[in-house]
Amino acid sequence: MFLSVFDMFKVGIGPSSSHTMGPMVAAGMFLDLLRDSPFEAAGLKARLHGSLAFTGVGHATDRATLLGLAGFSPETYDAAKAEATLEAMKRNKEVNPDGLGTLHLDPASDIVFDFGPSLPGHTNGMILMATDAQGDVILQQTYYSIGGGFVVTAEDMASGVSTGDMDPYPHEFNTANELLALCAAQEKSIAQIKRENELSRRSAAALDRGLAKIWEVMNDCINRGLDRGGILPGGLNVKRRAKPIHEALMAERGLNMPAPHTINDWMSVYAMAVNEENAAGGQVVTAPTNGAAGVVPATLRYWLDHVPGATPKRIPEFLLTAAAIGGLIKFNASISGAECGCQAEVGSASAMAAAGLCAVLGGSPAQVENAAEIALEHHLGMTCDPVKGLVQVPCIERNGLGCIKAVSAASLSMRGDGTHLVSLDACVETMRQTGLDMHEKYKETSLGGLAVNVPNC
């Protein structure tokens, strides 16, 4: 199965790839289905299940669904236009998606949060419906938002159809061991193998432009987060901290003998800047998800700004390596917090970042695999328990710590020769099994952990 670097790194909006981007994408898919159907619809409805219901308001799932049914998409999202559309929708109780005319949609009654049992395919399930003039359902489809902005239908889920591209590509691998064998046999790096696979789908110029755009959006997000203060939306009254921390770090730069551990604050502030932007509904890059969007860009920014010899010319190598590792984790386990807890989100992001950093530090494929394994192993069992269903506490700080672990994992792997006891494949499988065993209340439902032990109102 081919998962592109642009599947793992997608430009989108906060606060959640699975709860915001996914439902918006699903709504767009339903509009396309309706356009191709012989039915003439008069109205639209949606029913949210499982984690989409329990943390839907905090993750803006209802807003995302409404906007998706109005024709918005994550890639071209315009915040000002979206707010105007939502206000008009509340006032007029209708939407006007291209090619479908005016359809009735009342935000107060046509988006239903169903707190009963989850749908059978995945905890992030939603049912979209089109109705006729009498209110009878004439078209219905079930969608699952499976993490990282990926969406499948119930039929896809039941048949085992993947979200990946099934056409042949030059270097096929489904495990880390297979990838390492390819690298050894062809004397190529992981990034080289990944690049050649990407070139089977697009030109070199298009690939390079796309990678440059991904880093541009990531870096712009860091910079916006470092510049903006205030209180994050949602009701927890969480203060943005990246800006004052960054200002303090800049002021300390001229001082003699700074504490060595201060470098951890630089890593954390880059990651926190991204996730504060995500929490505010800003533009981010899934890496591999929104909730974990700060780890990869923070690690890359740390390397560029603080490591001697770093050069922007090697950014593609970092991103391609990270995407290869992320694709393996998604294919063999999950990148969804609602499916496997935060080990699947920040844990996966830390593994991806560690691999990318190890690669640009000159690590061999075996050392890169070791770095990814170290980072993921030490996130195993991490729950997803956002307070009030918001991607703020503990998510923002957790990205900072995920970056620190990624850098430490890359550094440790570079001290060895790549030989180690626990393989990345074994670690990924352990993460999958741990996710299956994890109680549902610790998987992005806000029914356990910090979400119930911290006052949130």
C-alpha positions in Angstrom: 0.0 0.0 0.0 1.3 3.4 -1.0 0.8 6.3 1.5 2.2 9.5 0.2 4.1 12.1 2.2 1.2 14.3 1.4 -1.2 11.8 3.1 0.8 12.0 6.3 1.3 15.8 6.1 -1.9 17.6 5.1 -2.6 21.2 5.4 -5.8 21.7 7.4 -7.5 23.5 10.3 -7.6 23.0 14.0 -8.4 21.8 16.5 -8.5 18.1 15.4 -7.7 16.2 12.3 -10.1 13.3 13.2 -12.9 15.4 14.8 -12.7 18.6 12.7 -11.0 17.9 9.4 -12.4 14.4 9.0 -16.1 15.3 9.5 -15.6 18.3 7.1 -14.1 15.9 4.5 -16.9 13.3 5.1 -19.5 16.0 4.5 -17.8 17.0 1.2 -17.8 13.3 0.2 -21.5 13.1 1.0 -22.3 16.2 -1.2 -20.5 14.5 -4.1 -22.5 11.3 -3.5 -25.7 13.4 -3.5 -24.7 15.1 -6.7 -24.2 11.8 -8.4 -27.5 10.3 -7.1 -30.9 10.4 -8.9 -32.6 11.9 -5.9 -33.6 15.5 -5.4 -32.9 16.5 -1.9 -34.6 19.1 0.2 -32.7 18.9 3.4 -29.6 17.5 5.2 -29.0 15.9 8.6 -26.1 14.4 10.5 -25.8 12.1 13.5 -22.5 11.9 15.4 -21.5 8.8 17.3 -18.9 7.6 19.7 -16.0 10.0 20.3 -17.4 12.4 17.7 -20.3 12.8 20.0 -18.6 12.8 23.4 -15.9 15.4 22.5 -17.6 16.8 19.4 -18.4 20.3 20.8 -14.9 20.8 22.2 -13.4 19.6 18.9 -15.8 21.7 16.8 -17.2 18.6 15.1 -20.6 20.1 14.7 -19.2 23.3 13.2 -17.0 21.3 10.8 -19.9 19.1 9.7 -22.1 22.2 9.0 -19.4 23.9 7.1 -18.6 20.7 5.1 -22.2 20.4 4.2 -22.1 24.0 3.0 -19.2 23.2 0.7 -16.1 24.1 2.8 -12.9 22.0 2.7 -9.9 22.0 5.0 -7.4 22.8 2.2 -9.2 26.0 1.1 -10.7 27.0 4.5 -11.4 30.7 4.8 -12.1 31.6 8.5 -13.9 34.9 7.9 -16.1 33.3 5.2 -16.8 30.3 7.5 -18.1 32.5 10.3 -20.3 34.5 8.0 -21.7 31.2 6.6 -22.4 29.8 10.0 -24.2 33.0 11.1 -26.3 32.9 7.9 -27.1 29.2 8.5 -28.3 29.9 12.0 -30.5 32.7 10.7 -31.9 31.1 7.6 -31.6 27.4 8.4 -30.3 26.5 5.0 -27.2 25.9 2.9 -26.4 26.3 -0.7 -23.7 23.8 -1.8 -22.6 24.0 -5.4 -24.8 22.1 -7.8 -27.4 21.1 -5.2 -29.4 24.3 -4.8 -30.8 25.5 -1.5 -31.2 22.7 1.2 -32.8 23.0 4.6 -30.3 22.6 7.5 -31.0 23.8 11.0 -27.8 23.8 13.1 -29.9 23.5 16.3 -31.8 20.3 15.3 -30.2 18.7 12.3 -26.9 17.9 13.9 -27.5 15.2 16.6 -25.0 14.0 19.2 -25.8 10.4 19.8 -24.2 9.3 23.2 -25.2 5.7 22.8 -23.0 2.8 21.7 -20.4 3.6 19.0 -21.0 2.5 15.5 -19.4 -0.9 14.7 -16.6 0.2 12.4 -14.7 2.8 14.5 -15.4 5.1 17.5 -15.3 8.2 15.2 -18.5 7.4 13.3 -21.1 9.7 11.7 -24.2 9.2 9.6 -25.1 11.8 7.0 -28.5 11.9 5.5 -30.4 13.7 2.7 -34.2 14.2 3.1 -37.0 15.0 0.8 -39.6 17.7 1.2 -41.6 15.6 3.7 -38.5 15.0 5.8 -38.0 11.3 4.8 -34.5 10.1 4.3 -33.8 9.4 0.6 -30.0 9.0 0.8 -27.8 7.9 3.7 -24.1 7.1 4.2 -22.0 6.2 7.2 -18.5 7.6 7.4 -15.6 6.9 9.8 -12.9 9.5 10.5 -10.0 7.2 11.3 -7.3 9.7 12.2 -5.1 12.2 10.5 -8.0 13.5 8.4 -8.5 10.1 6.7 -12.1 9.2 6.1 -13.6 5.9 4.9 -17.2 4.7 4.3 -18.9 1.9 6.2 -18.6 -0.2 3.1 -14.9 0.5 2.8 -14.4 -0.4 6.5 -16.4 -3.6 6.2 -14.5 -4.8 3.1 -11.1 -3.9 4.4 -10.5 -1.4 1.7 -7.6 0.9 2.7 -7.4 4.7 2.4 -4.1 4.1 0.7 -3.2 4.0 -3.0 -3.2 0.4 -4.1 -1.5 0.9 -7.5 2.1 -0.6 -7.8 5.1 1.5 -6.8 8.8 1.0 -7.1 9.7 -0.1 -3.6 6.9 -2.0 -1.8 7.3 -2.4 2.0 4.7 -2.9 4.7 7.0 -3.3 7.7 10.1 -1.5 9.0 12.1 -4.7 8.6 11.1 -4.9 4.9 12.1 -1.2 4.5 15.5 -1.8 6.1 16.1 -4.8 3.8 15.3 -2.6 0.8 17.8 0.1 2.0 20.5 -2.5 2.6 20.0 -4.3 -0.8 19.9 -1.1 -2.8 22.4 0.9 -0.6 19.9 3.7 -0.3 18.6 5.8 2.6 15.0 5.6 3.8 14.4 9.1 2.3 15.8 8.0 -1.1 13.5 4.9 -1.1 10.5 7.1 -0.1 11.4 9.8 -2.7 11.5 7.2 -5.5 8.1 5.9 -4.5 6.7 9.5 -4.5 8.1 10.0 -8.0 5.9 7.2 -9.3 3.0 9.5 -8.5 4.2 13.0 -9.4 7.1 14.9 -11.0 10.3 15.8 -9.1 9.3 19.5 -9.4 5.9 18.9 -8.0 7.3 16.8 -5.1 9.8 19.5 -4.2 7.2 22.2 -4.4 4.9 20.2 -2.2 7.5 19.5 0.5 8.5 23.2 0.5 4.9 24.2 1.0 4.5 21.7 3.9 7.4 23.2 5.7 6.3 26.8 4.9 2.9 26.1 6.5 4.5 24.4 9.5 7.0 27.2 10.0 4.5 29.9 9.6 2.3 28.2 12.2 5.3 28.2 14.6 5.9 31.9 14.0 2.2 32.9 14.4 2.1 30.9 17.7 5.2 32.7 19.0 3.7 36.1 18.2 0.2 35.7 19.6 -0.9 36.0 23.2 -4.3 35.9 24.9 -6.8 33.3 26.0 -7.6 30.2 24.0 -11.3 29.6 23.1 -13.4 26.9 24.7 -14.1 28.0 28.3 -11.0 26.6 30.1 -9.4 30.0 30.0 -6.1 28.5 29.1 -3.5 31.3 28.5 -1.2 31.1 25.4 2.3 30.7 26.8 4.5 30.3 23.8 4.8 34.0 23.2 6.0 35.0 26.8 8.2 31.9 27.0 9.8 32.7 23.6 10.3 36.4 24.7 12.1 35.2 27.9 14.3 32.8 25.9 15.3 35.5 23.5 16.1 37.9 26.4 18.3 35.2 28.0 20.3 34.6 24.8 22.9 37.2 25.6 23.5 36.0 29.1 26.7 34.1 30.0 26.5 30.4 30.9 22.8 29.6 30.3 21.6 26.3 31.9 22.1 23.4 29.5 18.6 22.2 30.0 17.2 25.5 28.5 17.4 23.9 25.1 14.4 21.8 26.2 12.5 25.0 26.6 13.3 26.0 23.0 12.0 22.6 21.7 8.9 22.9 23.8 8.1 26.5 22.9 8.1 25.7 19.1 5.8 22.7 19.7 3.5 24.7 22.0 3.3 27.5 19.5 1.9 25.1 16.9 -0.6 23.5 19.3 -1.8 26.8 20.6 -2.6 27.8 17.0 -4.3 24.5 16.5 -6.4 25.0 19.7 -7.5 28.4 18.3 -8.7 26.8 15.1 -5.7 28.0 13.0 -4.1 26.5 10.0 -1.8 23.6 10.8 -0.3 20.6 9.1 -1.3 17.1 10.3 1.9 15.5 11.5 0.4 12.9 11.5 -2.7 14.4 13.3 -3.7 17.9 14.5 -3.5 16.9 18.2 0.2 16.0 17.6 0.9 18.6 15.0 3.6 20.4 17.0 6.2 17.6 17.4 7.6 17.2 13.9 7.8 21.0 13.0 9.3 21.7 16.5 12.0 19.1 16.0 12.8 20.3 12.5 12.9 23.9 13.7 15.1 22.9 16.6 17.6 21.3 14.2 17.6 24.3 11.8 18.0 26.9 14.5 20.2 25.2 17.1 22.2 22.4 15.6 25.5 23.4 13.9 25.7 22.4 10.2 21.9 22.2 9.7 20.8 23.4 6.3 17.3 23.9 4.8 18.5 21.8 1.8 17.9 18.7 3.9 14.4 19.5 5.0 12.9 17.2 2.3 15.1 14.3 3.6 13.7 14.9 7.1 10.1 15.0 5.9 10.3 12.0 3.6 12.0 9.9 6.4 9.3 11.0 8.9 6.5 10.2 6.5 7.9 6.7 5.8 7.8 5.9 9.5 4.4 7.5 10.0 3.0 5.4 7.1 4.2 2.2 8.7 2.6 3.1 12.0 -0.7 4.0 10.3 -0.7 0.9 8.2 0.1 -1.6 11.0 -1.5 0.1 14.0 -3.2 3.5 14.2 -2.6 7.3 14.4 -6.0 7.9 16.0 -6.4 8.9 19.6 -9.9 7.7 19.6 -8.7 4.3 18.6 -5.5 3.8 20.5 -5.1 6.8 22.8 -2.4 9.5 22.6 0.3 6.9 22.1 -1.0 6.8 18.6 -0.9 10.5 18.1 2.0 12.2 20.0 3.7 8.8 20.2 3.6 8.4 16.5 4.6 12.0 15.9 7.6 11.6 18.2 8.7 8.5 16.3 8.4 10.3 13.0 10.3 13.3 14.3 13.1 11.1 15.8 13.5 9.3 12.5 13.7 12.5 10.5 16.2 14.1 12.9 18.4 11.0 13.0 18.4 11.0 9.2 19.6 14.6 8.8 22.2 14.0 11.6 23.7 11.4 9.3 22.2 8.3 10.8 22.1 5.0 8.9 18.7 3.4 8.1 19.2 1.1 11.1 19.9 4.0 13.4 16.8 5.8 12.0 14.6 2.8 12.7 16.2 2.6 16.2 15.4 6.3 16.8 11.8 5.8 15.8 11.4 2.8 18.1 12.9 4.5 21.1 10.6 7.5 20.7 7.5 5.3 20.3 8.3 2.8 23.0 8.4 5.5 25.6 4.9 6.7 24.7 3.3 3.3 25.0 0.2 3.3 27.1 -0.4 7.1 26.9 -4.0 7.9 27.2 -6.0 10.5 25.4 -8.0 12.4 28.0 -8.5 16.0 26.9 -10.1 18.2 29.6 -13.6 19.4 28.5 -13.0 17.7 25.1 -10.7 20.5 24.1 -7.3 20.0 22.4 -5.6 22.1 25.0 -4.9 20.2 28.3 -2.8 18.1 28.3 -2.3 18.2 24.5 -0.3 21.5 24.1 2.5 20.6 26.7 2.4 17.0 25.6 3.6 18.0 22.1 6.6 19.8 23.7 7.6 16.7 25.6 7.1 14.6 22.5 9.6 16.8 20.7 12.1 16.5 23.6 11.7 12.7 23.5 12.2 12.7 19.7 15.5 14.6 20.0 16.7 12.4 22.9 15.8 9.2 20.9 17.6 10.4 17.8 20.7 11.3 19.9 20.7 7.9 21.7 20.4 6.1 18.4 23.3 8.0 17.0 25.4 6.7 19.9 24.9 3.2 18.8 25.2 1.2 15.5 21.5 0.6 15.0 21.5 -2.8 16.8 18.9 -3.0 19.5 16.6 -5.6 21.2 13.1 -4.2 20.4 12.3 -3.6 16.8 10.1 -0.8 15.5 7.7 -3.5 14.1 7.4 -5.1 17.6 6.9 -1.7 19.2 4.1 -0.7 16.6 2.4 -4.0 17.2 2.6 -3.5 21.0 1.0 -0.1 20.5 -1.8 -1.6 18.5 -2.5 -4.3 21.1 -2.3 -1.7 23.9 -4.8 0.4 22.1 -7.2 -2.5 21.8 -6.9 -3.2 25.5 -7.2 0.4 26.6 -10.6 1.3 28.2 -12.8 3.5 26.0 -12.9 6.3 28.6 -9.2 6.9 27.9 -9.6 7.1 24.1 -10.6 10.7 23.3 -14.0 10.5 25.0 -13.2 12.8 27.9 -14.8 10.3 30.3 -11.7 9.4 32.2 -8.2 10.6 33.4 -7.5 14.3 33.5 -10.8 15.0 31.8 -12.7 14.0 35.0 -10.1 14.9 37.7 -9.5 18.5 36.7 -12.3 21.1 37.2 -13.3 22.2 33.7 -15.9 24.8 34.2 
